Amino acid sequence: MSDDASDDVSDATTEPTAGLTVAIIPARGGSKGVPRKNLRTVGGVPLVVRAIRAARDAAGIDLVVVSTDDDEIAAVSAEAGARVVRRPAEISGDTASSESAILHAVDEIESGIEARREKVGVIAFVQATSPFIPSEALAGAVAEVRAGRGDSVFSAHETYGFLWRREGDGDGAQATAINHEAAHRPRRQDREPHYLETGAFYVFRAAAFRRSRHRFFGRIRIAEVPEWTAIEIDDEQQLRLADALAAVHDQTQDAAARIDVRAVVTDFDGVHTDDTAIIDADGGERVRVSREDGMGVALLRRAGIPMLILSTEQNPVVRARAEKLRVPVLHGIDDKEQALRAWAEGEGIRLDDIAYLGNDVNDLPAMRIVGWPVAVANAHPRVLAAARVVLTRTGGNGAVRELVERVLPD
């Protein structure tokens, strides 16, 4: 953490802060630059869900809340494990401030916990437009405020850049140096670093925020984050750039991590099989499956983790294999998303707690709604792009077993 002095120290305190620590994610349905921005995906995951996960994974946060005026955002946020606060129309327009949404959300939260005599002590204002929020840095900011070492902490990255201001218009426009002398170009190691606000998160004491109605007050501190995480989504180009970064970063981060889910759902053709079929003279099909996958499914079943095979094909071979594996199957399914939603609701399992293993474009709707979209190694390029994890094995050659081993605890 770095310090940044503030002129307004009237709200400063060195005492630890009591009460709940609540992450609040404002997510309006309307967006001019990128329509339906908060639901657009980066690395196959909606922006609002990425923010929820980052806040949920940050130590010290007691409750994650999404403030929205939009039914679809509300549904997606609830499925991802957030509490939803419905934002009234008067603070949902283009000119409404984030501060107004946060104040409204805190009022709603505290009215719901009044019987427990708890108040919100610390607020973590998290922005869904920042797809790469480091949970560790967010947790560190929370710890600073809770311990009384800072009153307001924000994410920023170190920069040694030379900043300029453009003055005037047209042919008469000129550039003026801001943080340096134009005629003096010191080496990087001889320059003083500055810090560029990323907009990813702001953590502050709730009581002082109510008084100041602003996110900066008292002793302001900086939570340093890596520069590459600083991208904010304000246009389509930034969305494409974030998607490209996610393809590298997310899969690298998740490559060796355990897939922590409560259920596994898979496609059949191209996942349990190598996506080829032998057709006899009577039109019957034979497919090639992996005994290794069969053992993996048996281990999953013994661990008590539900599994479902969800297939577009209406074929006796699908049911025969499911019966052999002793797992339920839904086949002949045109709308995999709705079928998966219905199954998850019936099982009482949140979509965010499900891994879906697919290989082709008809799997994309189901992959987009689960917490862990997974692809076999030889999946369609669009499926690879949407996957949170890409396995090392191909369909019919142990991909299901690989997924099971990542799901089961050591």
C-alpha positions in Angstrom: 0.0 0.0 0.0 1.2 3.5 -0.8 0.0 6.7 0.9 -1.7 9.7 -0.8 -2.2 12.6 1.4 -5.7 14.2 1.6 -6.6 17.8 2.6 -9.8 16.5 4.2 -8.8 14.7 7.3 -11.9 15.4 9.4 -13.2 11.9 8.9 -9.8 10.2 9.6 -9.6 7.5 12.3 -7.0 5.1 13.5 -9.5 2.8 15.1 -10.5 -0.5 13.6 -13.8 -0.4 11.9 -16.7 -2.6 13.1 -19.6 -3.9 11.2 -20.1 -5.8 7.9 -17.8 -5.4 5.0 -20.0 -5.3 1.9 -18.9 -5.3 -1.8 -21.3 -3.3 -3.9 -21.3 -3.6 -7.7 -23.4 -1.0 -9.5 -24.6 -2.5 -12.8 -27.2 -0.6 -14.8 -29.0 -2.2 -17.8 -28.5 0.8 -20.0 -25.2 1.6 -21.7 -24.5 3.8 -24.6 -20.9 3.0 -25.6 -21.3 -0.8 -25.3 -24.9 -1.9 -25.3 -25.8 -4.3 -22.5 -22.2 -3.8 -21.3 -22.5 -5.5 -17.9 -23.7 -8.7 -19.5 -21.1 -8.8 -22.3 -18.6 -11.6 -21.8 -14.8 -11.5 -21.4 -13.3 -15.0 -21.5 -16.8 -16.4 -21.8 -17.9 -14.9 -18.5 -20.2 -11.9 -18.2 -18.5 -8.8 -16.8 -20.9 -8.5 -13.8 -20.1 -12.2 -13.0 -16.4 -11.6 -13.2 -16.8 -8.7 -10.7 -18.9 -10.9 -8.4 -16.3 -13.7 -8.4 -13.4 -11.2 -7.7 -15.3 -9.8 -4.7 -16.4 -13.2 -3.5 -12.8 -14.5 -3.6 -11.5 -11.5 -1.6 -10.8 -12.3 2.0 -12.6 -10.1 4.5 -15.7 -9.4 2.4 -18.9 -10.6 4.1 -21.5 -9.9 1.5 -21.5 -9.2 -2.3 -24.3 -7.1 -3.6 -25.3 -6.0 -7.2 -27.3 -2.9 -7.5 -29.3 -3.0 -10.8 -32.4 -1.8 -12.6 -32.3 -4.7 -15.1 -34.1 -8.1 -14.8 -31.5 -10.1 -16.7 -28.6 -8.6 -14.8 -30.5 -9.4 -11.6 -31.0 -13.0 -12.6 -27.4 -13.6 -13.7 -26.1 -11.9 -10.6 -28.2 -14.0 -8.3 -27.1 -17.2 -10.0 -23.5 -16.1 -9.5 -24.1 -15.9 -5.7 -24.7 -12.1 -5.2 -27.5 -10.5 -3.3 -29.5 -8.2 -5.7 -30.7 -4.7 -4.7 -33.2 -3.3 -7.3 -32.3 0.2 -8.1 -35.1 2.7 -8.6 -35.5 4.5 -11.9 -34.6 7.9 -10.5 -31.0 6.8 -9.9 -30.7 4.5 -12.9 -30.2 7.0 -15.7 -27.1 8.1 -17.6 -26.5 11.0 -15.2 -27.0 9.1 -12.0 -23.8 8.8 -9.9 -22.3 5.6 -8.6 -22.3 7.2 -5.1 -26.1 7.5 -5.2 -26.5 3.8 -6.1 -24.1 2.8 -3.3 -26.0 4.9 -0.7 -29.3 3.4 -1.8 -27.8 -0.2 -1.6 -26.4 0.4 1.9 -29.8 1.6 3.0 -31.5 -1.5 1.6 -28.9 -3.8 3.1 -29.1 -2.3 6.6 -32.9 -2.3 6.5 -32.7 -6.1 5.8 -30.3 -6.8 8.7 -31.8 -4.4 11.3 -33.1 -7.3 13.3 -29.5 -8.6 13.8 -28.5 -5.1 14.9 -25.6 -5.1 12.4 -24.5 -2.1 10.3 -22.3 -1.8 7.2 -18.9 -0.8 8.5 -16.8 -1.0 5.3 -17.9 -0.6 1.7 -15.9 -2.0 -1.3 -17.2 -0.3 -4.4 -16.3 -2.7 -7.2 -16.8 -1.8 -10.9 -17.9 -4.5 -13.3 -16.4 -2.6 -16.2 -12.9 -3.8 -14.9 -12.7 -7.4 -15.9 -9.4 -8.2 -14.2 -9.9 -7.3 -10.6 -7.1 -8.8 -8.4 -8.9 -10.4 -5.4 -5.7 -10.3 -3.3 -5.3 -6.5 -3.8 -9.0 -6.0 -3.0 -8.6 -8.0 0.2 -5.6 -6.0 1.1 -7.5 -2.7 0.7 -10.3 -4.1 2.9 -7.7 -5.0 5.6 -6.2 -1.5 5.5 -9.6 0.1 6.1 -10.8 -2.4 8.7 -7.6 -2.0 10.7 -7.9 1.8 10.7 -4.7 2.3 8.6 -6.6 4.2 5.9 -10.1 5.7 5.4 -10.3 5.4 1.7 -8.2 3.0 -0.5 -8.3 2.8 -4.3 -6.7 0.6 -7.0 -3.9 2.2 -9.1 -0.8 1.1 -10.9 2.6 2.7 -10.9 3.6 4.7 -14.0 6.6 6.6 -15.1 4.9 8.0 -18.2 5.5 11.6 -19.5 2.1 13.3 -19.5 1.0 16.1 -21.8 -2.0 18.3 -22.2 -3.3 19.5 -25.5 -4.3 23.2 -25.5 -6.2 24.9 -28.2 -8.0 23.5 -31.3 -7.2 22.8 -34.9 -4.0 24.1 -36.4 -3.4 26.2 -33.4 -3.4 23.3 -30.9 -0.2 22.9 -28.9 1.1 20.3 -26.3 2.1 21.3 -22.8 4.1 19.1 -20.5 2.3 18.2 -17.2 4.4 16.1 -14.9 7.8 16.9 -16.3 9.9 19.6 -18.0 9.8 19.2 -21.8 13.5 20.1 -22.2 14.6 17.7 -19.5 14.2 14.0 -20.1 15.6 12.1 -17.0 16.0 8.3 -17.1 13.3 6.2 -15.7 15.3 5.3 -12.6 15.8 9.1 -12.0 12.1 9.9 -12.3 9.5 9.9 -9.5 6.7 7.4 -10.2 3.0 8.5 -10.3 0.0 6.3 -9.8 -2.8 6.0 -12.4 -6.3 5.2 -10.9 -7.6 2.0 -12.5 -11.3 2.4 -11.5 -11.5 -1.3 -10.5 -12.3 -0.8 -6.8 -12.5 1.7 -4.0 -12.8 0.7 -0.3 -13.9 3.1 2.4 -15.5 3.5 5.7 -19.3 3.5 5.4 -20.1 6.1 8.1 -17.7 8.6 6.7 -18.9 7.9 3.2 -22.5 8.8 4.3 -21.2 12.1 5.6 -19.0 13.1 2.7 -21.1 11.4 -0.1 -17.9 10.8 -1.9 -15.4 7.9 -2.2 -12.4 9.9 -1.2 -11.9 11.4 2.3 -9.7 11.3 5.3 -6.4 9.4 4.8 -6.4 8.1 1.2 -4.2 5.2 0.4 -3.3 3.4 -2.8 -3.7 -0.3 -3.5 -1.1 -1.1 -6.1 -2.2 -3.5 -8.9 -0.4 -4.8 -12.0 -0.6 -2.5 -14.9 -2.1 -5.1 -17.2 -5.2 -5.4 -15.0 -6.0 -1.7 -15.5 -8.2 -2.1 -18.7 -11.7 -0.7 -18.4 -14.5 -1.5 -20.8 -15.8 1.7 -22.4 -15.9 0.6 -26.1 -16.0 -2.4 -28.3 -12.2 -2.3 -29.0 -11.5 -2.5 -25.3 -13.9 -5.4 -25.0 -12.0 -7.3 -27.8 -8.7 -6.5 -26.1 -9.9 -7.8 -22.7 -11.1 -11.0 -24.4 -7.7 -11.5 -25.9 -6.0 -11.0 -22.5 -8.5 -13.3 -20.8 -7.7 -16.1 -23.3 -4.1 -16.0 -22.0 -4.5 -15.0 -18.3 -7.6 -16.8 -17.2 -6.6 -20.2 -18.6 -3.0 -19.7 -17.2 -4.4 -18.9 -13.8 -6.9 -21.8 -13.9 -4.6 -24.3 -15.6 -3.5 -26.1 -12.5 -6.2 -25.0 -10.1 -8.8 -27.3 -8.7 -12.2 -26.8 -10.4 -14.3 -26.2 -7.3 -17.9 -27.2 -8.3 -20.9 -29.1 -6.9 -21.9 -30.8 -10.2 -20.6 -31.7 -13.6 -22.5 -31.6 -16.9 -21.1 -32.8 -20.2 -22.0 -33.0 -23.8 -21.8 -36.5 -25.3 -20.5 -36.5 -29.0 -17.0 -35.0 -29.1 -16.6 -35.2 -25.3 -17.3 -38.8 -24.3 -16.5 -39.8 -27.9 -13.9 -38.8 -30.5 -16.8 -37.2 -32.5 -16.8 -40.0 -35.1 -19.3 -42.8 -35.7 -19.4 -46.1 -37.5 -22.7 -46.7 -39.3 -23.7 -50.3 -40.2 -25.9 -51.4 -43.1 -29.1 -51.0 -41.0 -28.3 -47.4 -40.0 -27.2 -48.2 -36.5 -24.3 -46.2 -35.0 -21.3 -47.3 -33.1 -19.0 -44.9 -31.3 -15.6 -45.1 -29.6 -15.5 -44.2 -25.9 -12.7 -44.3 -23.3 -12.6 -46.8 -20.4 -10.5 -44.1 -18.6 -13.5 -41.8 -18.8 -15.7 -44.5 -17.4 -13.5 -44.9 -14.3 -13.5 -41.1 -13.9 -17.2 -41.0 -13.9 -17.3 -43.8 -11.3 -15.0 -41.9 -9.0 -17.2 -38.8 -9.4 -20.3 -40.8 -8.6 -18.6 -42.4 -5.5 -17.7 -38.9 -4.3 -21.4 -37.9 -4.4 -21.0 -35.2 -7.0 -24.0 -35.1 -9.4 -23.4 -35.6 -13.1 -25.6 -35.1 -16.2 -25.1 -35.9 -19.8 -26.8 -33.3 -22.0 -26.9 -34.1 -25.7 -28.5 -32.7 -28.8 -28.5 -36.1 -30.4 -31.5 -38.4 -30.0 -29.7 -41.7 -30.3 -29.9 -45.1 -28.4 -26.1 -45.1 -28.1 -26.2 -42.0 -25.9 -28.7 -43.6 -23.5 -26.8 -46.9 -23.5 -23.6 -45.2 -22.5 -25.3 -43.2 -19.8 -26.9 -46.3 -18.4 -23.5 -48.0 -18.4 -22.0 -45.0 -16.5 -25.1 -44.9 -14.2 -25.6 -41.2 -14.7 -28.8 -39.4 -15.9 -29.0 -38.2 -19.5 -31.1 -35.6 -21.3 -30.8 -36.2 -25.0 -32.6 -34.8 -28.1 -32.3 -31.4 -26.4 -32.4 -28.4 -28.8 -32.2 -25.7 -26.1 -29.3 -26.8 -23.8 -29.4 -23.6 -21.8 -33.0 -24.0 -20.7 -32.6 -27.7 -20.1 -29.5 -27.0 -17.9 -31.3 -24.2 -16.0 -34.3 -26.5 -15.2 -32.0 -29.4 -14.1 -29.9 -27.2 -11.9 -33.1 -25.7 -10.3 -34.4 -29.2 -9.7 -31.2 -30.3 -8.1 -30.9 -27.1 -6.0 -27.5 -26.3 -7.4 -26.4 -22.8 -8.4 -25.3 -22.4 -12.0 -22.1 -20.8 -10.8 -21.3 -24.1 -9.0 -21.5 -26.2 -12.2 -18.7 -27.3 -14.6 -20.0 -27.8 -18.2 -17.7 -29.7 -20.6 -18.3 -29.1 -24.3 -16.7 -29.2 -27.7 -18.9 -27.5 -30.3 -21.0 -24.4 -30.9 -24.2 -25.9 -29.7 -22.6 -26.1 -26.2 -22.0 -22.3 -26.1 -25.4 -21.3 -24.5 -24.9 -23.7 -21.7 -21.3 -22.8 -21.2 -22.1 -19.1 -20.9 -24.3 -19.6 -17.8 -22.1 -21.8 -15.7 -19.3 -20.9 -13.3 -16.8 -23.2 -15.0 -17.2 -23.5 -18.8 -14.6 -26.2 -19.9 -13.5 -27.3 -23.4 -11.9 -30.4 -24.7 -8.5 -29.8 -26.3 -9.8 -30.2 -29.9 -13.0 -28.1 -29.4 -14.3 -25.6 -32.0 -12.4 -22.3 -31.8 -15.4 -20.4 -30.5 -15.8 -23.0 -27.7 -12.1 -22.7 -26.9 -12.5 -18.9 -26.7 -15.5 -19.2 -24.3 -13.9 -21.7 -22.0 -12.5 -20.8 -18.6 -10.4 -24.0 -18.8 -9.2 -25.9 -21.9 -8.2 -29.5 -21.1 -5.1 -31.1 -22.4 -7.0 -34.2 -23.7 -9.4 -34.5 -26.6 -12.9 -35.9 -26.7 -13.1 -39.7 -26.3 -9.4 -39.8 -25.1 -9.7 -39.2 -21.4 -11.0 -35.6 -21.4 -13.8 -36.5 -19.0 -11.4 -38.2 -16.7 -9.1 -35.2 -16.7 -12.0 -32.9 -15.7 -13.1 -35.3 -13.0 -9.5 -35.3 -11.5 -9.6 -31.5 -11.5 -13.0 -31.6 -9.7 -12.3 -34.2 -7.0 -10.4 -33.0 -3.9 -6.9 -34.3 -3.3 
